[in-house]
Amino acid sequence: MNDELKPRFIDALRRNNDQIREDRARTIGEDSELIYRRRVEDIDLKIKRLEREQEGLIDISPLDKNSLTFADFEPDAFVQKDIELSLIIRNLNIQFEVAKKRYEYLFGKTF
């Protein structure tokens, strides 16, 4: 067997405990960081979508350009939905800030 060729399998068998632990730690850390980052990004995306939806609620244009009536507008439903969205956005903002700070703490990287 040629000494210059070192198959991965043989190298893997020769690894010591520290090398094995290092490889496992790197793999676990990379996976965890990626999943954590995605989770934080997902929360941010939810916030943006809900804010757009909330802004869409105040678009109470008349039925057409010649009409001055707002027959389809229901004030009670508007108020209920606006408050509901405000609370969801508030909770998601808190979740986002907490998750972002934890990500930075756990992985030493700014978000």
C-alpha positions, 0 to 999 in steps of 0.5 A: 500500500502506498504511504502517500495515499491516506484513505479517509477511513483509515484516518478516521480510525486513527483519530484520538478522542480529542479529534473525535470530540472536536469534529462532533462539536463542530458539527453540532455547533454548525447545525445549531447555529444555522437552525437558530439563525433561520429561526430568528430570520423566520420571526423577523419575516413574520413581523414584516408580513404582519406589519404589511397586513396591518398597514393594509387594514387602513386602506379603506378606499371607496369601492371604485373611483366614482363612489364616495361610500365605504359600504364594505368597511366594518369599524368593529372588525377593523378595530378588532383585527388591528388590536389583534395584529398589534399584540401579535407583532408586539409579542413577535418583536419581544421574541425576536429581540430575545432570540437575537440576543441569545444567538449573539451570546451563544454563537459570538456573532452579531445578527 
